[in-house]
Structure formats: C-alpha cells, structure tokens
Amino acid sequence: MLGQSSIVKSTLFLISFLLVSIVSSFCDFIFEKVLSKNWPLQHQEYVRPHKRANPAKYLFITFLKNKY
C-alpha cells in the first residue's frame, strides 16, 4: 500500500508539472503573438529579459543609456 501511494504522488507531480509547462508555453505564445504587437520593442526586452544571452548586462547597459 505504501509503494502505491508514492507512485500516485509521483504521477500527480509529473502531471501537474506537465500542466504547468503547457500553460506557461501557452502564455508565452499569447504574449509573443498578441501583446508584443501593441508594445514597442524596448518594453518587450524589459519584460522578457530571459530571451537575451545576458539579461543583467543588457539591463545595466540600457539603464546607463537611458540615464546618461
């Protein structure tokens, strides 16, 4: 009985993980296709810094450009 409950728990965890990844991908798709058309490019880069190679460096350089 104890072995079955751990299998059920791990299966539920995997199913919930898959659901979260599917919802996350769907939200990504919605953002890319629908919302990004209405925003200027600069705001997209602030909202989605993880798509860049080094987001911290990019944000720092952008901050310096805007400030000075």
N, C-alpha and C positions, 0 to 999 in steps of 0.2 A: 504493500500500500504506500509506503514511504517513497519508493522509487517512482511510482506512477505520479505522485504529486509533484516531484521535482521535474519530471518530463513535461507535465502540464504547465508548470510555471515557466520553464524554458521555452516551450512552444508559444505561450501567451506573450512572453517577452519578445520573441522573434517576430510574431505577428504585429505587435504594437510598434516595433522598430521599423518594420516594412511600411506600415501605415503612415508613420511619421515621415519617412523618407519620401513616400509618394506625395503626401500633402505638401512637403517642402518643395519638391520638384514642381508641383503644380503651381504653387505660389511664385516660384522663380519664373516659370513660364508666363504667368499673368503679368508679373512686373516687367519682364523683358518686352513682351509684345504689346501690352495695353498702356501701362503707365509711363513707360520710357518715351513714348511719342509726344507726351504733353510736357515733359520736363526738359530743360536744357541739359547739355552733356555734363556740365560741371556738377549738377546736383546728382546725377546718376553715379558719378565717380565717388561722391561723398557717401552715398547710400550703399553702394556696392564695392567697398574697397577690397574685398577679398578676391575679386577677379583680377586684380593687378598683381604683379610679381612681388612688390614690396610695398604694401599699403602704408606702413608707418612712414617710410621715406617719402612716398608720394604726398601724403597728407601734410608732412612737415614742409616740403618744398612748396606746396600750394599755399600753405599758411604764410610762408615768407613772401611769396609773390603777392598775395593779397594785402599783406601788411605794409610792405615797403615798395 
